[in-house]
Amino acid sequence: MVIDGGRLIALDWGSTRLRAFLLGADGAVLATRQSEQGASTLAGADAFAQALAAVTNGWPELPMLACGMVGSQHGWREAPYAPCPADAAALARQALQVDARFWIVPGLMHDGAQPDVMRGEETQIVGAFALHPELAEQACLVLPGTHSKWARVEAGRVTGFATHMTGELYALLRQHSVLARLMPADGSSAPSSQAFLAGVDAAREDGALSHQLFAVRTLGLFKRLPAEQLPDYLSGLLIGHEIANELKAATPERLALIGDTALCARYALALGRFGMDKPLQLDNTAPAGLWRLAQTMGL
């Protein structure tokens, strides 16, 4: 099928998945494709080039702009991090050109006592600004995931951010720790918001996380919680500690969640337990961010 009107091929190229968007005038998404050829599954420039050719096969020859782990040390080519504070113009200036048609967006680095980095989320943040300009004035943008990001923004710039390994910790504890022995197999039980909120409430008590994690086991051992509710309790406990830590630093006047709809809804539920108003929730904003960055770069 021939698709007319294309202006840019936008690529959200993470560790485990490659998502491609054919964008038309004003950044409208004309077509989407995805593959499981994420950056962590590939090795060598030829493998990356072949994955790109496969996912864009049949699309017109257009400028291509990619964000995510494709620009990491273990990606196609390393795109050096841009330091905070940074805006779309700073990211555009440091974009790495791989060939005549292909560029990679740099990640962001927050240089402090404990350096922090992001790749891909910076583009979603630019996309959120494009879709909701009021967020650029001053806000806290939360991007839940394997490594959740809390980014503070002001005057269109990311001034700093913090990463929490919440999603990865949940997966490790859920599947490979002593806690997993009392839990049902993944996907075998319906989610329980009651158990999730009980975990959030435990986190709000400001106890030691390592002690509270062991309580996930004992609550199941002594039948205080049914086995099928333990995964949700664990999720609430980890997300609750993440939120509690970030709200100690500063309670944002404007907060938005960006990412997977179900996961953002879970964060919104937990934030309500901390007395926060229901935040704005946005799905994948990477295509809008890549379009805005391409405009800034003059592509």
Protein Blocks (a to p, Z undefined) as FASTA:
>chain_A
ZZehiabdcddddfkbccdddddehhiafbdcddfkdfklpgcjklmmmmmmmmmgoiac
dddddedjklmmklmbdcddddddddfklmmmmpccfblmbccddddddddfbdcddehj
lmmmmmmmmmmmmlmmoccdddedfbdcddddeehiafbdcddfklmmmmmmmmmmmklm
mpccehiaccdfklmmmmmmmmmnopafklmmmmmmmmmmnopacfklmmmmmmmmmmmm
mmmmmmmmoccfbdcdedjfklmmmmmmmmmmnopacddddddfklmmmmmmmmmnoZZ
